[in-house]
Amino acid sequence: MAVIIEGPDILVRLPNWLGDTVMALPALHGLRASLPRARIILVGRWASLLEGQAVADAVLPYPRDRGARSRLAAALRDSRPDTAVVLPNSFESALAARRWGARARLGYDADLRGWLLTHTLPIPSPRRHQVDEYRQLLEAGGVVTGSDPPTFTLPPHPVAEEEIDVLFKSIGLAAGDSTVGLHLGAAFGSSKLWSSAAYAELSSRLRRAGALPVLLGTESEEASAATVIASAGEDIASLVGRDRSDLLPRVLSRLSCLVSADTGVAHLAAAVGTPTVTLFGPTDPRLSSPRGRHARAVEGRAPCAPCFLERCPIDHPCMRSIEPSVVAAAALAALGEGPAA
């Protein structure tokens, strides 16, 4: 493929998921380094998260409302962009890039959308890790991306840090504590979720080893958090529903370790340098495990795994096969090797 990522104005359609957005960072850093004088605009649902990461000149949210999308397309079209890089493999993302009016549109040839793009790349076979597929797409356009894992920088923000100090103090956490975050949710679907009883047993094992578990999640995980606490039969520090997306990277950076399902929070934690233990059942760690020096994956075993289904049609055999004792051992090993050790 000829070099086509060029021109003073480049649009990048980011992935829809938090984890995929984090996994796109190495490709985006390569794009910025290869074209330092270009005006790079990122468009995506998690675009605001990348503000301050030195990968773009502007970040724009991608609205869910169809009317707002049309207005965004008109504004971008008026800017006469030279190139649009389409990271998601969906038909809708390629259609949006065409409506933006970019002269060149680069993306993978997937979802019957090849006619919407001017330059396509075949989907890798066999599939590669998502970080590498994003890199490969940019490299096909002439960008040099390197081989570093995703890295998320935390610019100085005393107000935010003070807010997190207050938040941690309110649940009894202090500087120097060996805190293990237990993230209870997964936006992909219920098939990724580990049971409340398993999290409760993990919490008890961590406490006995001298670590302090703290529950994490959005407001939608409040019922799950209550079940974990009830099952454990003891109080567990909880930030479920109390943090915000703009504080999340800094909250994760304060943890000594994070245990979670295969979810975007795990990728963000690894990118800020926090050791991670990620539980895999219906998805494949070879394609989407967090990358980082202190990233670990625990894989559930079942004849049907990985199935990539959002909801398990039977009884979650892959996730049920993951023993709390194994996860506790991985978390404690991470505490011994992590940045804070």
Summary of the structure (lengths in Angstrom):
residues: 341
radius of gyration: 20.8
end to end distance: 46.6
largest distance: 62.3
contacts: 1171
relative contact order: 0.12
helix: 40%
strand: 16%
